[in-house]
Each structure stands twice: as structure tokens, then as C-alpha cells.
Amino acid sequence: MERAPRGVDPTTPNSARVYDYLLGGKDNYEVDRAVARRMLSIAPDTRTLAWFSRQFLVNAVQLAAEAGVRQFIDLGAGIPTSPNVHEVARKTDPSARVVYVDFDPVVYAHCNALLAASDGVAAMLGDVRRPDDILDRLASGKLIDFDEPVAITLVGVLHFVMDDEHPAEIVARFRDAMAPGSYLAFTHGSDSSDPEFISQSSADTAKSSAQVRYRSAARVASFFDGFDMLDPGVVPLQRWLDDDLPATRLVLLGGVVRKA
Ligand SMILES: C[S@@+](CC[C@H](N)C(=O)[O-])C[C@H]1O[C@@H](n2cnc3c(N)ncnc32)[C@H](O)[C@@H]1O
């Protein structure tokens, strides 16, 4: 499959590394920093938005843990950033099990190094666009029991799935494998973002694995047919966090759904 990172390539922008740079991390190259700086020159608030997104992830994991979910799959996990999913989930139950999945071998190596010493926490190299492969390996690895509720996070990932890669079908495959009482939390780049930001970032990342397909809230919501949508629905992340937070030029939509 094309548009997947193959080991360390310092010449092509990489979404995990651009995001790492926005969050203040050190695991990025000049090609990633150049893309991020062009984003920041149009929308300086993108760095703040990256932290809003992390807070949304933390809150969603906490919501699922408090609802009794004890197993978590973080799809498109990214370069580890604290607090991580297992740190949040284990505040509610120290025995919570977590699998971090990413298609980037560098992210996988980072996750493995960080998690090697944690029982019940694992990293997996897997491509969200191949849901059956991920589901088969999760089930056979025995860390995830699909007869029990699970929480899946798809934070900052689905907009990297192009239309001809069938995002709705991908979500449906995960939905069908999830037990009743399971949760899924997601964010997605909105087509109501600043037009200059969309055209610059699209030009910078065209045909790379960091290419983004910005979509409308209605289109994103349609990917989650068959789930119950929690309030306030598919809305800018700020509304999930605190109505007082400022709007940002890059608009990230967030949502949480539950399987009845
Ligand atoms: C913007 S980062 C978000 C990281 C993390 N989820 C967070 O919100 O902090 C996007 C991550 O998704 C991963 N990713 C993108 N497309 C993917 C795919 N098809 N399969 C698995 N991982 C993917 C990238 O490698 C990157 O680590």
C-alpha cells in the first residue's frame, strides 16, 4: 500500500514527526519542521490546538475507563506523549490493557522502547487501512478480548485516509468487531478550516503519508453510522473541552460514539 512511512526518511514530511514538533518534541527532522513552521505562520494557534487534541484524547479515555472499559486500542498512536493512554486508563484500573498501533516503524520503535517494561501494554505495527489484519493480530495476541467492551481511539488519524481508501468501511470493520458497551473517540480535520491553511498544508504534503483530506462534520459523522453518537456530536474540539477556549484557524472536529 502506498503513502506509508518506510523506516526513517528525513526527506519526506511525516505526520507523526510534524505533530511531535508541534507538541514540543525532539523526534523530528528539518523537512517536518518546515511544514510545521508554514502551518504556524498561517495559523499560530495550531500548536495550542495540538494540546487541545491531546486533552480530548485523555478525556475520552477517562470517560471510557469510568464507564467500565478495561481494554484500549490507540490507533495511529504517534510518538509517545505523556500522559499516554495507559497512564490515563490505569488511574481508574491499574490492570487496564492497552495496545498502541501505528503504521510508522519509527513510532513503533519508540512505543516499544517506552513500553517494554509494562505488563499488559503493547505496541503493534499496523495500518488502519487494513482493519482485518489489525483485528486478527489483536485477537490472536490475547491482549484484547473482543467479547468484552473495548475503547478505540482514532485521534488525528482518519483524515490521513483518502476517499478511495474507504474510511467508512474501515470504521465499520472495527465497529463490527467491538462488543456492546464499547467506545470509539476520534478527531478529524475540518473543511471549515482556514482556506489558506488547507491549501498550504495540502501542497506541502501532497502524495506523502502526511497528506490530509479535510471533511465536513456531516461527512465525518456518517463514518460512524451504527453507533450511538454522544453529545455534543461531531463538533470542534474546543466544544468537547470548554466553551471558553478560543477558536483556531485549523479546525479539528471531535466525537465520541458508543456501541449499544
Ligand atoms: C497527528 S499524529 C496523532 C498521534 C496521536 N493519535 C495523538 O493524537 O496524539 C497521527 C499518527 O497517525 C499515524 N497514522 C497515519 N495514518 C495511519 C494509518 N493508515 N495506519 C496507522 N497509523 C497511521 C501516523 O503515523 C501518526 O503517528
The ligand as an SDF file (V2000), in Angstrom:
LIG
                    3D

 27 29  0  0  0  0  0  0  0  0999 V2000
   -1.1480   13.5360   14.0660 C   0  0  0  0  0  0  0  0  0  0  0  0
   -0.4590   12.0340   14.7110 S   0  0  0  0  0  0  0  0  0  0  0  0
   -1.5640   11.7430   16.0710 C   0  0  0  0  0  0  0  0  0  0  0  0
   -0.9310   10.9340   17.1950 C   0  0  0  0  0  0  0  0  0  0  0  0
   -1.8590   10.6210   18.3750 C   0  0  0  0  0  0  0  0  0  0  0  0
   -3.0180    9.8300   17.9600 N   0  0  0  0  0  0  0  0  0  0  0  0
   -2.3330   11.8540   19.0650 C   0  0  0  0  0  0  0  0  0  0  0  0
   -3.4510   12.2720   18.8160 O   0  0  0  0  0  0  0  0  0  0  0  0
   -1.5780   12.4400   19.8470 O   0  0  0  0  0  0  0  0  0  0  0  0
   -1.0320   10.8420   13.5130 C   0  0  0  0  0  0  0  0  0  0  0  0
   -0.4740    9.4340   13.6960 C   0  0  0  0  0  0  0  0  0  0  0  0
   -1.2560    8.5360   12.9150 O   0  0  0  0  0  0  0  0  0  0  0  0
   -0.4020    7.6270   12.2710 C   0  0  0  0  0  0  0  0  0  0  0  0
   -1.1010    7.1310   11.0800 N   0  0  0  0  0  0  0  0  0  0  0  0
   -1.4880    7.8480    9.9870 C   0  0  0  0  0  0  0  0  0  0  0  0
   -2.0860    7.0370    9.0950 N   0  0  0  0  0  0  0  0  0  0  0  0
   -2.0670    5.7890    9.6270 C   0  0  0  0  0  0  0  0  0  0  0  0
   -2.5150    4.5170    9.1730 C   0  0  0  0  0  0  0  0  0  0  0  0
   -3.0880    4.3640    7.9750 N   0  0  0  0  0  0  0  0  0  0  0  0
   -2.3550    3.4560    9.9860 N   0  0  0  0  0  0  0  0  0  0  0  0
   -1.7640    3.5750   11.1940 C   0  0  0  0  0  0  0  0  0  0  0  0
   -1.2840    4.7530   11.6700 N   0  0  0  0  0  0  0  0  0  0  0  0
   -1.4580    5.8440   10.8980 C   0  0  0  0  0  0  0  0  0  0  0  0
    0.8540    8.4140   11.9770 C   0  0  0  0  0  0  0  0  0  0  0  0
    1.9870    7.5890   11.7800 O   0  0  0  0  0  0  0  0  0  0  0  0
    0.9660    9.2780   13.2280 C   0  0  0  0  0  0  0  0  0  0  0  0
    1.7290    8.6480   14.2130 O   0  0  0  0  0  0  0  0  0  0  0  0
  1  2  1  0
  2  3  1  0
  2 10  1  0
  3  4  1  0
  4  5  1  0
  5  6  1  0
  5  7  1  0
  7  8  2  0
  7  9  1  0
 10 11  1  0
 11 12  1  0
 11 26  1  0
 12 13  1  0
 13 14  1  0
 13 24  1  0
 14 15  1  0
 14 23  1  0
 15 16  2  0
 16 17  1  0
 17 18  1  0
 17 23  2  0
 18 19  1  0
 18 20  2  0
 20 21  1  0
 21 22  2  0
 22 23  1  0
 24 25  1  0
 24 26  1  0
 26 27  1  0
M  CHG  2   2   1   9  -1
M  END
$$$$
